[in-house]
Structure formats: C-alpha cells, structure tokens
Amino acid sequence: MTKVMLSLHVLAAIVAVGSITAAASMFPRYALQASGGRDRGRGPDGRAAAIAGLLHRICRGYAAAGLAVPALGVATGALLGALTDVWLIASLVLTVIAAAILALAILPGQQRLLALAEDAAAEGESRPAAARLTMLTGVFNLLWAAVVVLMIVRPGSTTGA
C-alpha cells in the first residue's frame, strides 16, 4: 500500500505542480504581450490575451487538483511512520508557503494582469505587475524545488541516498 500511495503522490506532484509551474512561468510574457502592443502603437494582442487566459485557467484548475499532493504526501508519511521527521515537516511547511503564494498572490496577480490587458487606460501598470508576478512565480518554483530535494535526500534516511 505504501508504494501505491507514494506513486500516487509523485504522479500528482508531477501532473499538478508541474503544470502550475510551467503555466505560471509562461503567463507574464503573454499577459504583457496582450497589453504591451499598445506601448508600441499596435493595439492589444488578442492571441496573446487568449493564451494568457488559458494559462490562468490551467493554474487555477491544477491548483485545486494540487491539493491532492500534500494529502497523499501526509498519507504516505503516515504509512512510512515519518510524520514527525524533520524533513517531512519542513516539506509541509514549504508546501503551505508555496500554496499561500499561489492562492494569495499568483492567481490574483494573474487576474489583475488579465484585467489590465483589457484596460487601455492602464497600459503603464502592466510591466511592474508582470515583474512582481514573475518574481513571485520564481519563489513558488524555488519552494517546490526545495521540497523535491527534501523528498529525495530525506535527512536521516537509512536508504543511503
């Protein structure tokens, strides 16, 4: 049962978190293109706006699916008897921080950029908002990278890894 739970946990992480990290990383570029055309006198880029909207929907949808990752992780940790291990607690703390950044900053920031792309009067606000969103997405991605390292290295592990 432990191997099944661990497999489901890893698959959920790859599918959900991987999709969010890829889509969130690409989003600012397309959101800027959607509104940035006005800066060059070309008008808004409808194709870029559609792509940015799709990337936001991907992030939002996989964020809900991503709730399975810590749930399956805790279940796997319980089966392994590792719930009190420092590496697992640290991973959970980093996961909660990453989830908070996603829910409270990245997703609302994406919605704001989508709204700015539609508002011709807000053309000067897009670049700083996109830069902030890019930074937050980078922090989100680094937090998940740290969680992956903790899952592989597992300080105190007896597997020799």
TAPERA-V454316 format. One record per residue. N is the residue number from 1. SS is DSSP state (H for helix, E for strand, - for the rest). OMEGA is omega in degrees with one decimal (none if undefined). D_CENTER is the distance of its C-alpha to the mean C-alpha in Angstrom with 1 decimal. Layout:
n=[N,N]
ss=[SS,SS]
omega=[OMEGA,OMEGA]
d_center=[D_CENTER,D_CENTER]
This chain:
n=[1,2,3,4,5,6,7,8,9,10,11,12,13,14,15,16,17,18,19,20,21,22,23,24,25,26,27,28,29,30,31,32,33,34,35,36,37,38,39,40,41,42,43,44,45,46,47,48,49,50,51,52,53,54,55,56,57,58,59,60,61,62,63,64,65,66,67,68,69,70,71,72,73,74,75,76,77,78,79,80,81,82,83,84,85,86,87,88,89,90,91,92,93,94,95,96,97,98,99,100,101,102,103,104,105,106,107,108,109,110,111,112,113,114,115,116,117,118,119,120,121,122,123,124,125,126,127,128,129,130,131,132,133,134,135,136,137,138,139,140,141,142,143,144,145,146,147,148,149,150,151,152,153,154,155,156,157,158,159,160,161]
ss=[-,H,H,H,H,H,H,H,H,H,H,H,H,H,H,H,H,H,H,H,H,H,H,H,H,H,H,H,H,H,H,H,H,H,H,H,H,H,H,H,-,-,-,-,-,H,H,H,H,H,H,H,H,H,H,H,H,H,H,H,H,H,H,H,H,-,H,H,H,H,H,H,H,H,H,H,H,H,H,H,-,-,-,-,-,H,H,H,H,H,H,H,H,H,H,H,H,H,H,H,H,H,H,H,H,H,H,H,H,H,H,H,H,H,H,H,H,H,-,H,H,H,H,H,H,H,H,H,H,H,H,H,H,H,H,H,H,H,H,H,H,H,H,H,H,H,H,H,H,H,H,H,H,-,-,-,-,-,-,-,-]
omega=[-179.7,-179.0,177.6,-179.8,178.8,178.0,178.1,178.8,-179.4,178.2,177.9,179.3,-179.4,-175.7,-174.2,-176.1,177.5,178.7,179.7,-177.7,179.4,-177.3,-179.5,178.9,180.0,-172.9,-174.9,179.2,-177.5,176.9,177.0,177.8,-178.7,-179.9,-174.1,178.5,179.0,-179.5,-178.0,177.8,-177.3,-175.4,-176.8,-179.7,-177.0,179.8,179.1,178.3,178.7,178.7,178.9,177.7,178.2,179.8,177.0,178.5,177.0,-179.9,-178.2,-179.0,-179.2,174.2,177.3,178.9,-178.7,176.4,178.4,-176.1,178.8,178.9,178.0,177.7,177.8,178.2,178.2,177.8,178.2,178.7,179.6,-176.9,-174.3,-175.0,179.5,178.8,-176.2,-177.3,179.6,177.3,177.5,178.0,178.5,178.1,178.8,177.9,178.6,177.8,179.0,178.9,179.1,178.0,179.3,-174.4,-172.8,-177.0,-174.1,-178.7,175.6,177.5,176.3,178.4,179.6,179.2,176.3,178.2,178.7,179.7,179.7,-174.2,-178.9,-178.3,-175.3,-172.8,-179.5,-177.6,-173.4,-176.2,178.6,178.9,178.6,178.6,178.1,179.6,177.7,178.9,179.5,178.0,176.3,177.1,177.0,-179.0,178.1,176.6,178.7,175.9,177.8,178.1,179.0,178.7,178.2,179.5,-178.3,-174.8,-178.9,179.8,-178.9,-178.7,178.2,-178.1,-179.0,-178.8,none]
d_center=[28.8,26.7,26.0,25.0,22.5,21.1,20.8,19.1,16.6,15.9,15.8,13.4,11.0,11.7,11.6,8.7,6.1,7.8,7.8,4.3,4.4,7.8,8.0,6.1,8.2,11.2,11.1,13.1,15.7,16.6,16.6,18.9,21.0,21.4,22.9,24.1,26.9,28.9,28.9,30.8,33.0,31.6,30.0,26.6,25.1,24.8,23.2,20.3,19.9,19.8,17.1,15.0,15.7,14.8,11.4,10.8,12.4,10.3,7.0,9.4,11.2,8.8,7.5,11.2,11.8,9.3,11.9,14.1,12.5,13.9,16.8,17.9,17.3,19.7,22.1,22.2,22.7,25.5,27.1,27.1,28.5,25.8,24.5,26.3,25.3,23.8,21.2,19.9,20.1,18.3,15.5,15.3,15.5,12.6,10.6,11.9,11.2,7.4,7.8,10.2,8.3,5.9,9.2,11.6,10.6,7.9,9.1,12.6,12.5,11.8,14.6,16.8,16.5,17.5,20.3,21.4,21.6,24.1,26.1,28.5,29.6,26.2,26.0,26.0,23.1,20.5,20.4,19.8,17.1,15.4,16.0,14.5,11.3,11.3,12.0,9.4,6.6,8.9,9.3,5.8,6.4,9.9,9.5,8.3,11.2,13.4,12.9,13.8,16.8,17.9,17.9,20.0,22.3,22.8,25.2,28.5,28.0,31.3,30.0,30.9,27.5]
